[in-house]
């Protein structure tokens, strides 16, 4: 069934969130999610690359030979990544220093390759723009939520501003690598629980199905 444009835009934010549902691109999520500001910066940079590559790949989808599509995608994605790095270095040098090596690694982010191969190469430019925006916003929101939790409890601050009481009673582990895994696991568990609860409420027939707990789409619903 063909998706509507509203579904194309929103599925990357909710139903197919790259981080919270598909569990993709976890390297930058864990690495740069210690500060909310850095998380938004990484999210916007990734969204820019995703948007640019989707537009060009969709526009050239009938020209790019099938056998050489992967190298072509790599060149295009790497080019937009370089543009993003140059812009951040020129206009947000502090953010550039904070993100460090993870900016160039946007070029090999599996989220961008997935959208290029699975959607942009098969759909129109406008639909590819919507798909890129949805996935980019979904990635940014997930990164922002995780980073906010880690910064608030790990540093006792939010966007660099100290929070009373928490600033003096912060838990250092949330700022370290183990804290990233802990927060990510908790957020994934919460999203999974909320998603299944919503599906069961919207499809009451699933309550009678023995496979309801394992069925993500609840295809057995009446």
N, CA and C of each residue as an Amber inpcrd file, in Angstrom:
protein
   666
   0.8400000  -1.1910000   0.0000000   0.0000000   0.0000000   0.0000000
   0.8790000   1.2470000   0.0000000   0.5720000   2.1650000  -0.9180000
   1.3670000   3.3810000  -1.0360000   1.1130000   4.3020000   0.1500000
   2.1910000   4.8200000   0.7060000   2.0840000   5.7080000   1.8560000
   1.6660000   7.1060000   1.4260000   0.9010000   7.7700000   2.2730000
   0.5830000   9.1750000   2.0370000   1.7980000  10.0090000   2.4060000
   1.8090000  11.2470000   1.9700000   2.9530000  12.1080000   2.2710000
   3.0500000  12.4210000   3.7560000   1.9220000  12.4650000   4.4220000
   1.9410000  12.6610000   5.8680000   2.5930000  11.4650000   6.5450000
   2.2890000  10.2600000   6.0880000   2.8890000   9.0490000   6.6580000
   4.3850000   8.9920000   6.3830000   4.7830000   9.4140000   5.1800000
   6.2040000   9.4380000   4.8360000   6.9740000  10.3620000   5.7820000
   6.3710000  11.5140000   6.0870000   7.0300000  12.4980000   6.9580000
   7.0880000  12.0350000   8.4060000   5.9940000  11.4670000   8.8960000
   5.9020000  11.1620000  10.3300000   6.4610000   9.8020000  10.7310000
   6.5800000   8.8820000   9.8000000   7.0160000   7.5420000  10.2100000
   8.4470000   7.5340000  10.7440000   9.3150000   8.4040000  10.1880000
  10.6840000   8.4830000  10.6880000  10.7810000   9.0870000  12.0740000
   9.7450000   9.8390000  12.4570000   9.7310000  10.4590000  13.7790000
   9.1760000   9.5060000  14.8270000   8.1750000   8.7200000  14.4390000
   7.4760000   7.8830000  15.4180000   7.6380000   6.3980000  15.1310000
   6.9280000   5.8830000  14.1260000   6.8510000   4.4430000  13.9040000
   8.1680000   3.8110000  13.4680000   9.0050000   4.5730000  12.7490000
  10.2910000   4.0440000  12.2940000  11.4220000   4.9690000  12.7150000
  11.3640000   5.4210000  13.9500000  12.4390000   6.2810000  14.4720000
  13.7750000   5.5520000  14.3410000  14.7680000   6.1810000  13.6980000
  16.0390000   5.4890000  13.4270000  16.7240000   4.9330000  14.6700000
  16.6120000   5.6410000  15.7840000  17.3050000   5.2360000  17.0140000
  16.4120000   4.4090000  17.9260000  15.2180000   4.8970000  18.1940000
  14.3660000   4.2930000  19.2170000  13.5770000   3.0820000  18.7320000
  13.3860000   2.9390000  17.4170000  12.6450000   1.8080000  16.8860000
  13.5480000   0.8960000  16.0600000  14.2800000   1.4720000  15.1010000
  15.1490000   0.6750000  14.2310000  16.5160000   0.4210000  14.8390000
  16.8570000   1.1820000  15.8710000  18.1440000   1.0460000  16.5940000
  19.3240000   1.1390000  15.6210000  19.3750000   2.2230000  14.8580000
  20.4660000   2.4870000  13.9240000  21.2550000   3.7180000  14.3740000
  22.4860000   3.8340000  13.8940000  23.2990000   5.0130000  14.1700000
  23.5960000   5.2500000  15.6310000  23.8570000   4.1680000  16.3780000
  24.0480000   4.3100000  17.8190000  25.4160000   4.8710000  18.2040000
  26.3790000   4.8230000  17.3010000  27.7200000   5.3280000  17.6310000
  27.6780000   6.8110000  18.0120000  27.1480000   7.7070000  17.1620000
  27.0680000   9.1130000  17.5870000  26.1100000   9.3340000  18.7420000
  25.0630000   8.5100000  18.8290000  24.0970000   8.6590000  19.9260000
  24.7810000   8.4770000  21.2740000  25.6200000   7.4840000  21.3810000
  26.3100000   7.2080000  22.6380000  27.4930000   8.1500000  22.8640000
  28.1160000   8.5950000  21.7790000  29.3530000   9.3680000  21.9090000
  29.1250000  10.8480000  22.2050000  28.1240000  11.4590000  21.5770000
  27.9630000  12.9110000  21.7040000  26.7460000  13.2910000  22.5290000
  26.1580000  12.3230000  23.2170000  24.9220000  12.6110000  23.9640000
  25.1700000  12.9740000  25.4250000  26.3210000  13.5600000  25.7150000
  26.5800000  14.0010000  27.0810000  26.0990000  15.4260000  27.3250000
  25.8860000  16.1730000  26.2480000  25.4140000  17.5580000  26.3450000
  24.2730000  17.7650000  25.3550000  23.1880000  18.3820000  25.8020000
  22.0200000  18.5850000  24.9410000  22.3480000  19.4540000  23.7310000
  23.1670000  20.4680000  23.9320000  23.5400000  21.3460000  22.8280000
  24.2970000  20.6130000  21.7420000  25.2390000  19.7670000  22.1410000
  25.9960000  18.9730000  21.1750000  25.0890000  18.0030000  20.4300000
  24.1070000  17.4590000  21.1290000  23.1810000  16.5050000  20.5120000
  22.3800000  17.1740000  19.3980000  21.8940000  18.3880000  19.6630000
  21.1360000  19.0990000  18.6360000  22.0300000  19.4350000  17.4440000
  23.2660000  19.8290000  17.7260000  24.2060000  20.1330000  16.6500000
  24.4600000  18.9240000  15.7640000  24.6940000  17.7700000  16.3660000
  24.9090000  16.5520000  15.5960000  23.6530000  16.1660000  14.8270000
  22.4930000  16.3270000  15.4590000  21.2390000  15.9980000  14.7980000
  20.9890000  16.8650000  13.5740000  21.2420000  18.1690000  13.7020000
  21.0360000  19.0770000  12.5770000  22.0300000  18.8100000  11.4510000
  23.2810000  18.5040000  11.8050000  24.2870000  18.1870000  10.7830000
  23.9060000  16.9160000  10.0260000  23.4510000  15.9070000  10.7570000
  23.0360000  14.6540000  10.1270000  21.8120000  14.8670000   9.2510000
  20.8750000  15.6880000   9.7180000  19.6730000  15.9840000   8.9330000
  20.0350000  16.7010000   7.6370000  20.9860000  17.6180000   7.7070000
  21.4360000  18.3240000   6.4980000  22.0050000  17.3560000   5.4720000
  22.8800000  16.4660000   5.9190000  23.4840000  15.4880000   5.0100000
  22.4160000  14.5500000   4.4520000  21.5140000  14.1220000   5.3160000
  20.4300000  13.2360000   4.9000000  19.5380000  13.9030000   3.8610000
  19.2040000  15.1550000   4.0990000  18.3450000  15.8920000   3.1800000
  19.0320000  16.1130000   1.8340000  20.2730000  16.5720000   1.8740000
  21.0040000  16.8330000   0.6310000  21.2180000  15.5780000  -0.2000000
  21.6380000  14.5050000   0.4510000  21.8850000  13.2600000  -0.2870000
  20.5960000  12.6730000  -0.8320000  19.5160000  12.7450000  -0.0800000
  18.2310000  12.2270000  -0.5630000  17.7570000  12.9790000  -1.8080000
  17.9110000  14.2950000  -1.7830000  17.4700000  15.1080000  -2.9250000
  18.2530000  14.7510000  -4.1870000  19.5700000  14.7110000  -4.0690000
  20.4070000  14.4550000  -5.2490000  20.2330000  13.0190000  -5.7480000
  20.2070000  12.0600000  -4.8250000  20.0600000  10.6640000  -5.2330000
  18.7050000  10.4310000  -5.8960000  17.6560000  11.0440000  -5.3540000
  16.3350000  10.9020000  -5.9580000  16.2980000  11.5490000  -7.3370000
  16.9150000  12.7160000  -7.4780000  16.9290000  13.4170000  -8.7590000
  17.7070000  12.6500000  -9.8210000  18.7270000  11.9100000  -9.4040000
  19.5930000  11.1820000 -10.3490000  19.3140000   9.6810000 -10.3640000
  18.2110000   9.2610000  -9.7390000  17.9850000   7.8280000  -9.5830000
  17.8680000   7.0760000 -10.9130000  17.4280000   7.7650000 -11.9640000
  17.2830000   7.1120000 -13.2670000  18.5580000   7.1810000 -14.0930000
  19.5200000   7.9370000 -13.5920000  20.7890000   8.0990000 -14.3100000
  21.8890000   7.2440000 -13.7040000  21.8910000   7.1140000 -12.3780000
  22.9420000   6.3430000 -11.6970000  22.8100000   4.8670000 -12.0530000
  23.8530000   4.2420000 -12.6130000  23.8020000   2.8140000 -12.9630000
  23.6350000   1.9510000 -11.7150000  22.8630000   0.8980000 -11.8220000
  22.6020000   0.0350000 -10.6760000  23.8600000  -0.5670000 -10.0770000
  24.8260000  -0.9410000 -10.9250000  26.0330000  -1.6020000 -10.4320000
  26.9570000  -0.6570000  -9.6790000  26.8450000   0.6190000  -9.9400000
  27.7590000   1.5810000  -9.2970000  27.0150000   2.5020000  -8.3200000
  25.8130000   2.1210000  -7.9260000  25.0240000   3.0170000  -7.0860000
  25.6630000   3.2470000  -5.7110000  26.2360000   2.1900000  -5.1080000
  26.8360000   2.3420000  -3.7770000  28.0070000   3.3220000  -3.7940000
  28.9870000   3.1790000  -4.7320000  30.0580000   4.1830000  -4.7910000
  29.5300000   5.5980000  -5.0310000  28.4900000   5.7080000  -5.8670000
  27.9010000   7.0270000  -6.1210000  27.2860000   7.6040000  -4.8510000
  26.5900000   6.7610000  -4.1080000  25.9980000   7.2090000  -2.8480000
  27.0840000   7.6790000  -1.8860000  28.1740000   6.9310000  -1.8230000
  29.2730000   7.2700000  -0.9060000  29.8490000   8.6450000  -1.2470000
  30.0760000   8.8820000  -2.5410000  30.6370000  10.1700000  -2.9700000
  29.6890000  11.3170000  -2.6240000  28.4100000  11.1330000  -2.9120000
  27.4260000  12.1810000  -2.6390000  27.2930000  12.4640000  -1.1450000
  27.1760000  11.4110000  -0.3470000  27.0220000  11.5790000   1.1000000
  28.2730000  12.2070000   1.7050000  29.4470000  11.7590000   1.2520000
  30.7040000  12.3260000   1.7510000  30.8250000  13.8070000   1.3850000
  30.3450000  14.1710000   0.2040000  30.4100000  15.5730000  -0.2250000
  29.5540000  16.4620000   0.6740000  28.3450000  16.0220000   0.9680000
  27.4810000  16.8080000   1.8490000  28.0250000  16.8290000   3.2840000
  28.6790000  15.7560000   3.6820000  29.2960000  15.7330000   5.0110000
  30.4060000  16.7760000   5.1140000  31.2190000  16.8850000   4.0770000
  32.2860000  17.8870000   4.0540000  31.6960000  19.2940000   4.1220000
  30.6120000  19.5180000   3.3900000  29.9540000  20.8360000   3.4390000
  29.4650000  21.1470000   4.8530000  28.8850000  20.1530000   5.5090000
  28.4010000  20.3530000   6.8730000  29.5550000  20.6620000   7.8240000
  30.6470000  19.9370000   7.6850000  31.8160000  20.1500000   8.5440000
  32.3830000  21.5570000   8.3460000  32.5000000  21.9790000   7.0900000
  33.0370000  23.3080000   6.7960000  32.1560000  24.4080000   7.3760000
  30.8350000  24.2300000   7.2830000  29.9120000  25.2360000   7.8160000
  30.0010000  25.3140000   9.3360000  30.0520000  24.1500000   9.9930000
  30.1310000  24.1290000  11.4600000  31.4630000  24.7030000  11.9350000
  32.5410000  24.3680000  11.2430000  33.8550000  24.8960000  11.6280000
  33.9020000  26.4130000  11.4740000  33.2230000  26.9300000  10.4570000
  33.2600000  28.3670000  10.1910000  32.3500000  29.1680000  11.1230000
  31.1750000  28.6090000  11.4370000  30.1740000  29.3910000  12.1650000
  29.8890000  28.8970000  13.5800000  30.3540000  27.7030000  13.9200000
  30.1330000  27.1820000  15.2820000  31.3590000  26.3690000  15.6910000
  32.4670000  27.0860000  15.8700000  33.7420000  26.4040000  16.1000000
  33.7490000  25.6140000  17.4080000  33.0690000  26.1170000  18.4200000
  33.0020000  25.3910000  19.6910000  32.3090000  24.0480000  19.5090000
  31.2250000  24.0510000  18.7560000  30.5240000  22.8040000  18.4570000
  31.4000000  21.8900000  17.6200000  32.1330000  22.4610000  16.6830000
  33.0480000  21.6880000  15.8390000  34.0820000  20.9530000  16.6860000
  34.6300000  21.6490000  17.6850000  35.6070000  21.0220000  18.5690000
  34.9640000  19.9530000  19.4480000  33.7410000  20.1930000  19.9000000
  33.0660000  19.2510000  20.7850000  32.7140000  17.9490000  20.0680000
  32.2590000  18.0440000  18.8280000  31.8540000  16.8550000  18.0880000
  33.0530000  16.0870000  17.5290000  34.1140000  16.7960000  17.2050000
  35.3620000  16.1610000  16.8040000  35.2340000  15.1570000  15.6640000
  35.7670000  13.9620000  15.8870000  35.8330000  12.9320000  14.8480000
  34.4630000  12.4450000  14.4190000  33.4530000  12.6790000  15.2360000
  32.1250000  12.1590000  14.9110000  31.4300000  12.9520000  13.7980000
  31.9210000  14.1250000  13.4750000  31.3970000  14.8520000  12.3180000
  31.7510000  14.1520000  11.0090000  33.0290000  13.8220000  10.7680000
  33.3440000  13.0810000   9.5330000  32.6510000  11.7250000   9.4540000
  32.3760000  11.1190000  10.6060000  31.7370000   9.8070000  10.6070000
  30.2760000   9.8510000  10.1620000  29.7240000  11.0560000   9.9940000
  28.3720000  11.1580000   9.4410000  28.3310000  10.5230000   8.0530000
  29.4560000  10.5970000   7.3610000  29.5370000  10.0570000   5.9940000
  29.2690000   8.5600000   5.9380000  29.4790000   7.8550000   7.0290000
  29.2500000   6.4030000   7.0270000  28.1080000   6.0310000   7.9650000
  27.2600000   7.0000000   8.2890000  26.1140000   6.7170000   9.1460000
  25.1310000   5.8190000   8.4020000  24.7880000   4.6900000   9.0060000
  23.9260000   3.7140000   8.3430000  22.5100000   4.2440000   8.1160000
  22.0900000   5.2330000   8.8950000  20.7620000   5.8290000   8.6950000
  20.6910000   6.4870000   7.3240000  21.7370000   7.2280000   6.9580000
  21.7540000   7.9420000   5.6850000  21.8010000   6.9690000   4.5170000
  22.6430000   5.9320000   4.6160000  22.7110000   4.9330000   3.5600000
  21.3910000   4.1800000   3.4190000  20.7510000   3.9150000   4.5460000
  19.4810000   3.1830000   4.5160000  18.4120000   3.9760000   3.7800000
  18.3070000   5.2770000   4.0740000  17.2860000   6.0860000   3.4090000
  17.6060000   6.2800000   1.9300000  18.8840000   6.3660000   1.6090000
  19.2760000   6.5200000   0.2060000  18.9270000   5.2790000  -0.5990000
  19.2470000   4.1180000  -0.0640000  19.0290000   2.8550000  -0.7740000
  17.5610000   2.4370000  -0.7770000  16.8930000   2.5940000   0.3540000
  15.5400000   2.0670000   0.4910000  14.4560000   3.0360000   0.0070000
  14.7520000   4.3340000   0.0060000  13.6840000   5.2780000  -0.3380000
  14.0690000   6.2410000  -1.4560000  15.1280000   7.0140000  -1.2720000
  15.4560000   8.0660000  -2.2410000  15.7010000   7.5180000  -3.6370000
  16.2800000   6.3280000  -3.7290000  16.5930000   5.7520000  -5.0320000
  15.3620000   5.2080000  -5.7600000  14.2030000   5.2440000  -5.0850000
  12.9900000   4.6590000  -5.6690000  11.8090000   5.6160000  -5.7050000
  11.9890000   6.8360000  -5.1940000  10.8640000   7.7530000  -5.0870000
  11.2070000   9.1450000  -5.6050000  10.1730000   9.9860000  -5.6930000
  10.3540000  11.3430000  -6.2290000  11.1530000  12.2220000  -5.2670000
  11.5960000  13.3490000  -5.7890000  12.3960000  14.2720000  -4.9900000
  11.6020000  14.7920000  -3.7910000  10.3520000  15.1910000  -4.0190000
   9.5620000  15.7550000  -2.9250000   9.3190000  14.7280000  -1.8290000
   8.9750000  13.5100000  -2.2020000   8.7720000  12.4580000  -1.2050000
  10.0660000  12.1480000  -0.4690000  11.1890000  12.2090000  -1.1810000
  12.4900000  11.9580000  -0.5530000  12.8530000  13.0540000   0.4360000
  12.4220000  14.2810000   0.1460000  12.6360000  15.3820000   1.0890000
  11.8610000  15.1310000   2.3720000  10.6060000  14.7180000   2.2310000
   9.7810000  14.4230000   3.4030000  10.3760000  13.2800000   4.2130000
  10.8520000  12.2510000   3.5200000  11.4570000  11.1050000   4.2040000
  12.7090000  11.5190000   4.9640000  13.5370000  12.3540000   4.3450000
  14.7620000  12.8250000   4.9960000  14.4560000  13.6860000   6.2110000
  13.4740000  14.5710000   6.0820000  13.1070000  15.4270000   7.2070000
  12.5610000  14.6020000   8.3680000  11.7110000  13.6210000   8.0630000
  11.1580000  12.7760000   9.1150000  12.2340000  11.9970000   9.8490000
  13.1230000  11.3570000   9.0910000  14.1970000  10.5800000   9.7180000
  15.1680000  11.4760000  10.4700000  15.4590000  12.6550000   9.8950000
  16.3740000  13.5860000  10.5500000  15.8110000  14.1300000  11.8500000
  14.5460000  14.5030000  11.8300000  13.9030000  15.0070000  13.0510000
  13.8060000  13.8950000  14.0920000  13.4730000  12.6800000  13.6570000
  13.4030000  11.5520000  14.5860000  14.7460000  11.2660000  15.2360000
  15.8090000  11.3020000  14.4400000  17.1580000  11.0840000  14.9690000
  17.5400000  12.1870000  15.9530000  17.2440000  13.4390000  15.5890000
  17.5870000  14.5690000  16.4500000  16.8290000  14.5210000  17.7700000
  15.5460000  14.2070000  17.7220000  14.7440000  14.1280000  18.9440000
  15.2490000  13.0280000  19.8660000  15.5510000  11.8630000  19.3020000
  16.0670000  10.7610000  20.1210000  17.3890000  11.1370000  20.7700000
  18.2690000  11.7470000  19.9860000  19.5690000  12.1690000  20.5060000
  19.3970000  13.2280000  21.5870000  18.4660000  14.1540000  21.3710000
  18.2170000  15.2310000  22.3310000  17.6820000  14.6920000  23.6610000
  16.7460000  13.7560000  23.6060000  16.1730000  13.1800000  24.8290000
  17.2470000  12.4670000  25.6440000  18.0260000  11.6330000  24.9740000
  19.0860000  10.8870000  25.6670000  20.1290000  11.8370000  26.2430000
  20.5320000  12.8330000  25.4600000  21.5480000  13.7860000  25.9190000
  21.0380000  14.6250000  27.0860000  19.7640000  15.0020000  27.0470000
  19.2020000  15.8050000  28.1320000  19.2230000  15.0370000  29.4490000
  18.8310000  13.7710000  29.3920000  18.8390000  12.9410000  30.6040000
  20.2570000  12.8040000  31.1470000  21.2040000  12.5470000  30.2630000
  22.5930000  12.3520000  30.7050000  23.1940000  13.6400000  31.2590000
  22.8810000  14.7670000  30.6190000  23.4460000  16.0310000  31.0980000
  22.8310000  16.4430000  32.4260000  21.5140000  16.2870000  32.5480000
  20.8380000  16.6940000  33.7860000  21.3280000  15.8890000  34.9790000
  21.3920000  14.5710000  34.8280000  21.7770000  13.7260000  35.9600000
  23.2920000  13.5400000  36.0790000  24.0080000  13.6660000  34.9640000
  25.4510000  13.4670000  35.0040000  26.2500000  14.7060000  35.3250000
  25.7430000  15.8720000  34.8670000  26.4630000  17.1280000  35.0940000
  25.6810000  18.1160000  35.9510000  24.4000000  17.8210000  36.1840000
  23.5890000  18.7450000  36.9740000  23.2950000  20.0350000  36.2560000
  23.2570000  19.9710000  34.9170000  22.9990000  21.1690000  34.1230000
  22.1820000  20.7970000  32.8950000  21.7240000  21.8210000  32.1730000
  21.0010000  21.6060000  30.9210000  21.3420000  22.7430000  29.9900000
  21.8740000  22.4350000  28.8290000  22.4010000  23.4180000  27.8870000
  23.4570000  24.2980000  28.5590000  24.1890000  23.6950000  29.4940000
  25.2680000  24.4150000  30.1550000  24.8570000  25.2220000  31.3630000
  23.5530000  25.3250000  31.6300000  23.0790000  26.0960000  32.7810000
  22.8660000  25.1600000  33.9780000  23.4760000  25.5150000  35.0990000
  23.4130000  24.6720000  36.2880000  21.9870000  24.5910000  36.8320000
  21.6200000  23.4020000  37.2710000  20.3140000  23.1710000  37.8800000
  20.5080000  23.0670000  39.3910000  19.7910000  23.8770000  40.1710000
  19.9490000  23.8410000  41.6380000  19.7980000  22.4240000  42.1790000
  20.5580000  22.1110000  43.1720000  20.6030000  20.8230000  43.8640000
  21.2470000  19.7410000  43.0090000  20.8100000  19.5830000  41.7760000
  21.3860000  18.5500000  40.9200000  22.8480000  18.8470000  40.5830000
  23.1920000  20.1230000  40.4670000  24.5710000  20.4850000  40.1400000
  25.5420000  20.0570000  41.2340000  25.0430000  19.9410000  42.4580000
  25.8930000  19.5280000  43.5740000  25.7290000  18.0430000  43.8990000
  24.7740000  17.3990000  43.2760000  24.5230000  15.9810000  43.5620000
  24.4160000  15.1600000  42.2780000  25.2150000  15.5260000  41.2990000
  25.1870000  14.8120000  40.0170000  25.8040000  13.4260000  40.1660000
  25.4100000  12.5430000  39.2650000  25.9130000  11.1630000  39.2600000
  26.8550000  11.0190000  38.0720000  28.1470000  10.9290000  38.3380000
  29.1520000  10.9830000  37.2940000  29.0050000   9.9090000  36.2330000
  28.4690000   8.7510000  36.6130000  28.3990000   7.6410000  35.6610000
  27.5630000   7.9900000  34.4300000  26.5960000   8.9030000  34.5730000
  25.7580000   9.2670000  33.4260000  26.5560000  10.0340000  32.3730000
  27.6620000  10.6270000  32.7590000  28.5080000  11.3510000  31.8110000
  29.5310000  10.4430000  31.1480000  29.6470000   9.2240000  31.6320000
  30.6110000   8.2660000  31.1000000  29.9270000   7.2850000  30.1540000
  30.7500000   6.4770000  29.4800000  30.2250000   5.5130000  28.5010000
  29.1770000   4.5610000  29.0810000  29.3980000   3.9850000  30.2730000
  28.3600000   3.0940000  30.8300000  27.0190000   3.8000000  31.0120000
  27.0620000   5.0780000  31.3790000  25.8260000   5.8370000  31.5450000
  25.0680000   5.9870000  30.2440000  25.8040000   6.1060000  29.1350000
  25.1590000   6.1970000  27.8350000  24.3600000   4.9430000  27.5240000
  24.9560000   3.7820000  27.8050000  24.2580000   2.5160000  27.5610000
  23.0520000   2.3670000  28.4900000  23.2090000   2.7980000  29.7330000
  22.1110000   2.6810000  30.6960000  20.9180000   3.5390000  30.2760000
  21.1940000   4.7960000  29.9300000  20.1120000   5.7040000  29.5260000
  19.4720000   5.2260000  28.2300000  20.2880000   4.8060000  27.2770000
  19.7490000   4.3070000  26.0060000  18.8350000   3.1130000  26.2400000
  19.2710000   2.1760000  27.0920000  18.4590000   0.9930000  27.3800000
  17.1380000   1.3790000  28.0370000  17.1760000   2.3140000  28.9560000
  15.9500000   2.7470000  29.6450000  14.9880000   3.4380000  28.6900000
  15.5190000   4.2920000  27.8170000  14.6710000   4.9920000  26.8560000
  14.0700000   4.0110000  25.8580000  14.8710000   3.0650000  25.3810000
  14.3620000   2.0530000  24.4540000  13.2610000   1.2160000  25.1040000
  13.4670000   0.8410000  26.3720000  12.4690000   0.0490000  27.0820000
  11.1730000   0.8410000  27.2530000  11.2850000   2.1250000  27.5910000
  10.1030000   2.9650000  27.7790000   9.3330000   3.1340000  26.4760000
  10.0500000   3.3860000  25.3820000   9.3970000   3.5420000  24.0770000
   8.7350000   2.2440000  23.6470000   9.4210000   1.1300000  23.8710000
   8.8570000  -0.1710000  23.5060000   7.5740000  -0.4560000  24.2850000
   7.5830000  -0.1300000  25.5750000   6.4050000  -0.3420000  26.4120000
   5.2530000   0.5480000  25.9680000   5.5330000   1.8250000  25.7250000
   4.4890000   2.7460000  25.3090000   3.9160000   2.3700000  23.9430000
   4.7880000   1.9280000  23.0440000   4.3370000   1.5400000  21.7060000
   3.4130000   0.3410000  21.7670000   3.7920000  -0.6780000  22.5400000
   2.9630000  -1.8800000  22.6410000   1.6410000  -1.5850000  23.3440000
   1.6820000  -0.7350000  24.3610000   0.4520000  -0.3660000  25.0640000
  -0.5060000   0.3580000  24.1430000   0.0390000   1.2740000  23.3390000
  -0.8050000   2.0290000  22.4040000  -1.4210000   1.0900000  21.3700000
  -0.6220000   0.1670000  20.8370000  -1.1310000  -0.7580000  19.8280000
  -2.2330000  -1.6380000  20.3980000  -2.0520000  -2.0950000  21.6290000
  -3.0680000  -2.9540000  22.2380000  -4.3690000  -2.1970000  22.4960000
  -4.2450000  -0.9030000  22.8210000  -5.4460000  -0.1150000  23.0700000
  -6.1940000   0.2140000  21.7830000  -5.4340000   0.4580000  20.7100000
  -6.0700000   0.7980000  19.4420000  -6.5710000  -0.4310000  18.6980000
  -6.0350000  -1.6170000  19.0610000  -6.4750000  -2.8730000  18.4530000
  -6.8400000  -3.8440000  19.5670000  -8.0210000  -3.7020000  20.1720000
  -8.4110000  -4.5340000  21.3090000  -8.3490000  -6.0210000  21.0130000
  -8.5240000  -6.4220000  19.7560000  -8.4830000  -7.8340000  19.4140000
  -7.1490000  -8.4790000  19.7090000  -6.0980000  -7.6830000  19.7930000
  -4.7580000  -8.2170000  20.0540000  -4.6740000  -8.8440000  21.4420000
  -5.5050000  -8.3900000  22.3770000  -5.4550000  -8.9260000  23.7320000
  -5.7720000 -10.4210000  23.7650000  -6.5170000 -10.8820000  22.7700000
  -6.9040000 -12.2880000  22.7250000  -5.9190000 -13.1300000  21.9130000
  -4.9610000 -12.4820000  21.3080000  -4.0150000 -13.2000000  20.4540000
  -2.8020000 -13.6290000  21.2630000  -2.4150000 -14.9160000  21.2350000
  -1.2650000 -15.3900000  22.0030000   0.0590000 -14.8220000  21.5160000
   0.0750000 -14.2980000  20.2880000   1.3080000 -13.7460000  19.7330000
   1.3680000 -12.2250000  19.8300000   0.4390000 -11.6400000  20.5690000
   0.3690000 -10.1740000  20.6250000   1.6400000  -9.5510000  21.1690000
   2.2650000 -10.1900000  22.1380000   3.4690000  -9.6170000  22.7450000
   4.6410000  -9.5620000  21.8050000   4.6930000 -10.4910000  20.8490000
   5.8320000 -10.5460000  19.9320000   5.5290000  -9.9150000  18.5870000
   4.2670000  -9.5830000  18.3490000   3.8710000  -9.0350000  17.0450000
   3.9450000  -7.5240000  17.0740000   4.9110000  -6.9590000  16.3500000
   5.0720000  -5.5170000  16.3670000   3.9630000  -4.7800000  15.6630000
   3.3780000  -5.3640000  14.6370000   2.3430000  -4.6730000  13.8700000
   0.9470000  -5.1250000  14.2290000   0.8550000  -6.1450000  15.0660000
  -0.4400000  -6.6570000  15.5230000  -1.3550000  -6.9840000  14.3450000
  -0.8590000  -7.8050000  13.4800000  -1.5970000  -8.1410000  12.2790000
  -2.8120000  -9.0260000  12.5720000  -2.8450000  -9.5720000  13.7960000
  -3.9510000 -10.4440000  14.1550000  -5.1430000  -9.6880000  14.7040000
  -5.0300000  -8.3570000  14.7600000  -6.1020000  -7.5610000  15.3600000
  -7.3790000  -7.7070000  14.5520000  -8.5110000  -7.7090000  15.2470000
  -9.7960000  -7.8150000  14.5690000 -10.2350000  -6.4530000  14.0730000
